[in-house]
Amino acid sequence: MPPATVFDRMCPSRGVLEHVTSRWGVLVLGALHERGYRFSELRRRVAGVSEKMLAQTLQTLERDGFVLREAHPVIPPRVDYSLTPLGREAAELVAALAHWSERRVPAVEAARAEYDGRDA
């Protein structure tokens, strides 16, 4: 029997792909690809993410081995987030996709306008 692929219903890679390519997963990985951040800095960098969603996303990415959470025993508490080697690998791929989407927005908007104009 051949190994499971992402196209198979029960393939574990689907869960990994879902976490990496989620709305906030892509942006968190992209931000951490630039440098490490404290929680509040990361929340400012990823505009629009709620505190709850950022915490959930970081926890998921940490569990999957993409993000390193480093708590410092100081007052006030300080927690830094950075990428693991596995996280850097994933972040490079999603950063490339994010940069591509930024460059290609005009082409997508033109395609949408053409599509929307067909039924008008």
C-alpha positions, 0 to 999 in steps of 0.5 A, spaced: 500 500 500 503 506 498 504 511 503 498 516 504 498 523 501 495 530 503 489 528 498 487 522 502 482 523 507 486 520 513 493 523 512 496 526 518 499 531 513 492 535 512 492 537 519 499 540 519 497 543 512 491 546 516 495 549 521 501 552 517 496 555 512 491 557 517 489 565 516 493 566 522 498 561 522 501 564 515 501 571 518 505 568 525 510 564 521 511 570 516 512 575 522 517 570 526 520 569 519 523 576 520 525 575 527 523 573 534 517 577 538 514 578 544 507 576 545 505 583 545 510 585 539 507 579 535 500 582 536 502 588 533 505 586 527 500 581 525 494 586 525 487 584 526 489 578 530 485 577 537 489 576 543 485 569 544 487 567 536 494 569 537 495 565 543 491 559 540 495 559 534 502 560 537 500 554 542 498 550 535 504 552 532 508 550 538 505 543 539 507 542 532 514 543 533 514 550 529 515 555 534 519 555 540 516 559 546 521 561 551 519 564 558 524 568 562 523 568 569 523 575 570 518 580 573 514 582 569 514 576 566 517 575 559 516 570 553 519 570 547 517 566 541 521 564 535 522 559 530 525 552 530 529 549 524 522 546 522 518 552 523 524 556 519 523 551 513 515 552 513 516 559 514 520 560 508 515 557 504 509 561 506 513 567 506 514 566 499 507 565 498 505 571 501 510 575 497 507 572 491 500 574 493 502 581 495 505 582 488 499 579 484 494 582 487 493 587 481 492 580 477 487 577 481 483 584 482 483 584 474 480 577 474 475 578 479 473 584 475 472 580 469 469 575 472 464 579 475 463 583 469 461 577 465 454 576 468 452 584 469 
